[in-house]
Amino acid sequence: MIENPLIATTLIFALIALGEWLSIVSRARVPMLLTAMVGFLICTWTGVFPADILDKSMFPALGAILIGPALVHMGTLIPFELLKSQIKAVAIAIGGLVVTIGTTLIFITIFFDYSTAVAGVGPVTGGIIALIITSEKLTEIGLTSLIVVPALIVAFQGLMGMPLALNFMRRYSKKVINQIDEGTFVPMTKGIDKTVLEKESQKTSILKSSLTLKLFYVFVGAAIGVTLGELTAIHYSLWCLAIGIAGLKFGLFEARSLEKANSFTITMIGIIFVVIGTMADVTPQDVLNHLPAIMAIIFIGTAGLSLGGYIVSKLVKWDPLKGMPVALTALFGFPADYILCEEVARSVARNKKEEKLIFEELLAPMLIGGFTTVTIASVVIAGILVQTL
């Protein structure tokens, strides 16, 4: 029965759906990817799933094709104008990444080896796409035993990052309450200006057509990026991301391209299948062998992000309790950053007015921080570092 591609796909999809449900009911405290990946390992190790279930599904093949279009889409998410309006948040996010890259590469190389450090540093500064870039390179050079490192880092890192960020944000929000009582509170932001995105999308003319053509344009951009990646020493992921950013700037793509083409959800599910596929050959012994390195990378990476966020917050004259969570968005990204802002505002505020003030105070920097780290910087970092292996 599992020989049927649809049934095989549905069984794996069930793990993703279970992970999504647990993430929702736990308010992102249990990451979806953690449930899906651990569930897949348990099912394959215990014989519930056949070892070749992913080959039978054939869905990972579609996911592999969709990585390029997803990267182009990422480049169209937030325009330059919004990044410029939150330049301090961008600086804090980058500061956290710089420190965590340095500390991870140094200490993990000393205690383990350089390949393990590179395998972990890309994913710890971002998410799924950085994991895929790293896994592709590890497979290419024959270091398949290390694939478990980036895979489990992406699965587990949110468990440390989210509670820490939540603690910092709650402490900062209590300061905001005190400032409101004293009449000294001055909002850092008025929230994200959605008209910026609308203004960018209005630049397009010929691209405002059918859903099929919108999707086609994204695929064309991705195909160009992949071709440039083969012709140059620059990883295709960087080309696709740059094409998306430039395409939005010059009106070649609409903002949030895949969402406008009603294709984003299926694209992400396909990519998650690819991520799960990286674990197909992982054995219990592989996990045990690399668990110390995985835990060390997550701990050092989290400490580096917090330290970098603290230092740059001081430099740009932000309260570190607000700046450090911005840096920590590298460990969880969207939608967890949005959910955390919502939860903190609701739990700390004494009334709806305070809840709105706190939410808007936290939201824009957190979203921009997540976009800077997970969407852009981690792809660049992973694309560059894997070339050093």
VENBELPE-V809411 format. One record per pair of residues at least 12 apart in sequence whose ideal C-beta (glycine too) atoms are under 8 Angstrom apart, sorted by the first residue. I is the first residue (numbers start at 1). J is the second residue. If there is no record, write none. Layout:
I,J / I,J
//
This chain:
2,49 / 2,50 / 2,53 / 2,56 / 3,56 / 4,56 / 5,56 / 5,57 / 5,58 / 5,59 / 8,53 / 8,54 / 8,56 / 8,57 / 9,57 / 9,58 / 9,59 / 11,49 / 11,53 / 12,40 / 12,49 / 12,53 / 12,54 / 12,57 / 12,59 / 12,273 / 12,276 / 13,269 / 15,35 / 15,36 / 15,39 / 15,40 / 15,43 / 15,276 / 16,32 / 16,36 / 16,269 / 16,272 / 16,276 / 18,35 / 18,36 / 18,39 / 19,31 / 19,32 / 19,33 / 19,34 / 19,35 / 19,36 / 19,39 / 20,32 / 22,35 / 23,35 / 27,339 / 27,343 / 28,158 / 28,162 / 28,332 / 28,335 / 28,336 / 28,339 / 28,340 / 29,159 / 29,162 / 29,163 / 31,155 / 31,158 / 31,159 / 31,332 / 31,336 / 33,128 / 33,154 / 33,155 / 33,272 / 33,275 / 34,155 / 34,156 / 34,158 / 34,159 / 36,272 / 36,276 / 37,151 / 37,152 / 37,155 / 37,275 / 37,276 / 37,279 / 38,155 / 40,276 / 40,279 / 41,279 / 41,282 / 41,287 / 44,280 / 45,283 / 45,284 / 51,280 / 54,273 / 54,276 / 54,277 / 54,280 / 57,273 / 59,270 / 59,273 / 60,270 / 60,273 / 60,274 / 60,276 / 60,277 / 62,270 / 62,273 / 63,269 / 63,270 / 63,271 / 63,272 / 63,273 / 63,274 / 63,277 / 64,274 / 65,270 / 66,267 / 66,270 / 66,271 / 67,129 / 67,132 / 67,237 / 67,271 / 67,274 / 68,219 / 68,222 / 68,223 / 68,225 / 68,226 / 68,236 / 68,240 / 69,215 / 69,218 / 69,219 / 69,221 / 69,222 / 69,240 / 69,258 / 69,267 / 70,129 / 70,258 / 70,267 / 70,268 / 70,271 / 71,129 / 71,222 / 71,225 / 71,237 / 71,240 / 71,241 / 71,244 / 71,379 / 72,218 / 72,221 / 72,222 / 72,225 / 72,240 / 72,241 / 72,243 / 72,244 / 72,247 / 72,253 / 72,257 / 73,218 / 73,244 / 73,256 / 73,257 / 73,258 / 73,259 / 73,264 / 73,267 / 74,129 / 74,241 / 74,244 / 74,375 / 74,376 / 74,379 / 75,240 / 75,241 / 75,242 / 75,243 / 75,244 / 75,245 / 75,246 / 75,247 / 75,248 / 75,253 / 76,244 / 76,245 / 76,247 / 76,248 / 76,253 / 76,254 / 76,255 / 76,256 / 76,257 / 77,255 / 77,256 / 77,371 / 77,375 / 78,197 / 78,368 / 78,371 / 79,196 / 79,197 / 79,200 / 79,248 / 79,249 / 79,255 / 80,245 / 80,249 / 81,196 / 81,199 / 81,200 / 82,192 / 82,193 / 82,196 / 82,197 / 82,368 / 83,368 / 83,371 / 83,372 / 85,193 / 85,196 / 86,189 / 86,364 / 86,365 / 86,368 / 88,316 / 88,318 / 88,365 / 89,326 / 89,364 / 89,365 / 89,366 / 89,368 / 89,369 / 89,372 / 90,368 / 90,369 / 90,372 / 91,312 / 91,315 / 91,316 / 92,308 / 92,309 / 92,312 / 92,313 / 92,316 / 92,318 / 92,323 / 92,326 / 92,327 / 92,365 / 92,369 / 93,309 / 93,326 / 93,327 / 93,329 / 93,330 / 93,368 / 93,369 / 93,372 / 93,373 / 93,377 / 94,312 / 94,372 / 94,377 / 95,308 / 95,309 / 95,311 / 95,312 / 95,315 / 95,327 / 96,304 / 96,305 / 96,306 / 96,307 / 96,308 / 96,309 / 96,312 / 96,324 / 96,326 / 96,327 / 96,328 / 96,330 / 96,373 / 97,125 / 97,305 / 97,308 / 97,327 / 97,330 / 97,373 / 97,377 / 97,378 / 97,381 / 98,308 / 99,304 / 99,305 / 99,307 / 99,308 / 99,311 / 100,121 / 100,124 / 100,125 / 100,300 / 100,301 / 100,302 / 100,303 / 100,304 / 100,305 / 100,308 / 100,330 / 101,121 / 101,125 / 101,304 / 101,381 / 102,304 / 103,300 / 103,301 / 103,303 / 103,304 / 103,307 / 104,117 / 104,120 / 104,121 / 104,124 / 104,297 / 104,300 / 104,301 / 104,304 / 105,117 / 105,118 / 105,121 / 107,296 / 107,300 / 108,120 / 108,121 / 108,293 / 108,296 / 108,297 / 108,300 / 111,296 / 112,293 / 112,296 / 115,143 / 115,146 / 115,389 / 116,146 / 116,149 / 116,290 / 116,293 / 116,297 / 117,297 / 118,134 / 118,385 / 118,386 / 118,388 / 118,389 / 119,134 / 119,138 / 119,143 / 119,146 / 119,147 / 119,149 / 119,150 / 120,149 / 120,150 / 120,153 / 120,293 / 120,294 / 120,297 / 120,301 / 121,297 / 121,301 / 121,381 / 121,385 / 122,134 / 122,150 / 122,378 / 122,381 / 122,382 / 122,385 / 122,386 / 123,150 / 123,153 / 123,154 / 123,157 / 123,378 / 123,382 / 124,153 / 124,157 / 124,297 / 124,298 / 124,301 / 124,330 / 124,331 / 125,301 / 125,330 / 125,373 / 125,377 / 125,378 / 125,381 / 125,382 / 126,330 / 126,333 / 126,373 / 126,374 / 126,375 / 126,377 / 126,378 / 126,379 / 126,381 / 126,382 / 127,154 / 127,333 / 127,374 / 127,378 / 128,154 / 128,271 / 128,272 / 128,275 / 129,237 / 129,271 / 129,378 / 129,379 / 129,382 / 130,150 / 130,154 / 130,378 / 130,379 / 130,381 / 130,382 / 131,150 / 131,151 / 131,153 / 131,154 / 131,275 / 131,278 / 132,271 / 132,274 / 132,275 / 132,278 / 133,235 / 133,237 / 133,379 / 133,382 / 133,383 / 133,386 / 134,150 / 134,382 / 134,386 / 135,147 / 135,150 / 135,151 / 135,278 / 136,386 / 137,386 / 137,387 / 137,389 / 138,150 / 138,386 / 138,389 / 141,389 / 143,389 / 144,281 / 145,286 / 145,289 / 145,290 / 146,290 / 147,278 / 147,279 / 147,281 / 147,282 / 148,279 / 148,282 / 148,286 / 148,287 / 148,290 / 148,294 / 149,290 / 149,293 / 149,294 / 149,297 / 150,278 / 151,275 / 151,278 / 151,279 / 151,282 / 152,287 / 152,290 / 152,291 / 152,294 / 153,294 / 153,297 / 153,298 / 153,301 / 154,275 / 156,294 / 156,298 / 157,298 / 157,301 / 157,302 / 157,331 / 157,332 / 158,331 / 158,332 / 158,336 / 160,298 / 160,299 / 160,302 / 160,331 / 161,302 / 161,305 / 161,328 / 161,330 / 161,331 / 161,332 / 162,331 / 162,332 / 162,336 / 162,340 / 164,302 / 164,306 / 164,328 / 165,324 / 165,325 / 165,328 / 165,329 / 165,331 / 165,332 / 165,340 / 166,325 / 166,340 / 166,343 / 166,344 / 168,321 / 168,322 / 168,324 / 168,325 / 168,328 / 169,321 / 169,322 / 169,325 / 169,340 / 169,341 / 169,344 / 169,362 / 170,344 / 170,347 / 170,348 / 171,321 / 172,319 / 172,321 / 172,322 / 172,325 / 172,362 / 173,344 / 173,345 / 173,348 / 173,349 / 173,358 / 173,361 / 173,362 / 174,348 / 175,319 / 175,321 / 176,357 / 176,358 / 176,361 / 177,348 / 177,349 / 177,350 / 177,354 / 177,358 / 180,354 / 180,357 / 185,357 / 187,357 / 187,360 / 187,361 / 188,318 / 188,322 / 188,361 / 188,365 / 189,360 / 189,361 / 189,363 / 189,364 / 189,365 / 190,360 / 191,360 / 191,363 / 191,364 / 192,363 / 192,364 / 192,367 / 197,255 / 197,256 / 198,255 / 200,248 / 200,255 / 201,254 / 201,255 / 201,260 / 203,250 / 203,251 / 204,251 / 204,252 / 204,253 / 204,254 / 205,251 / 207,251 / 207,252 / 207,253 / 207,254 / 208,254 / 211,260 / 211,261 / 211,262 / 211,263 / 214,254 / 214,257 / 214,260 / 214,261 / 215,258 / 215,261 / 215,263 / 217,252 / 217,253 / 217,257 / 218,253 / 218,257 / 218,258 / 218,261 / 221,240 / 221,243 / 221,244 / 221,247 / 221,252 / 221,253 / 222,240 / 222,243 / 224,239 / 224,243 / 225,237 / 225,239 / 225,240 / 225,241 / 225,242 / 225,243 / 226,239 / 226,240 / 233,387 / 234,383 / 235,383 / 235,384 / 235,386 / 235,387 / 237,379 / 237,382 / 237,383 / 238,379 / 238,380 / 238,383 / 241,376 / 241,379 / 241,380 / 244,257 / 301,331 / 302,328 / 302,331 / 305,324 / 305,327 / 305,328 / 305,330 / 305,331 / 306,324 / 306,327 / 306,328 / 308,327 / 309,323 / 309,324 / 309,325 / 309,326 / 309,327 / 309,328 / 310,323 / 310,324 / 312,327 / 322,361 / 322,362 / 322,365 / 325,340 / 325,362 / 325,366 / 325,369 / 326,365 / 326,366 / 326,368 / 326,369 / 327,369 / 327,373 / 329,366 / 329,369 / 329,370 / 329,373 / 329,374 / 330,369 / 330,370 / 330,373 / 330,374 / 330,377 / 330,378 / 332,370 / 333,370 / 333,373 / 333,374 / 333,375 / 334,367 / 334,370 / 334,371 / 334,374 / 337,366 / 337,367 / 337,369 / 337,370 / 338,363 / 338,366 / 338,367 / 340,366 / 341,359 / 341,362 / 341,363 / 341,366 / 342,359 / 344,358 / 344,362 / 345,358 / 345,359 / 345,362
//
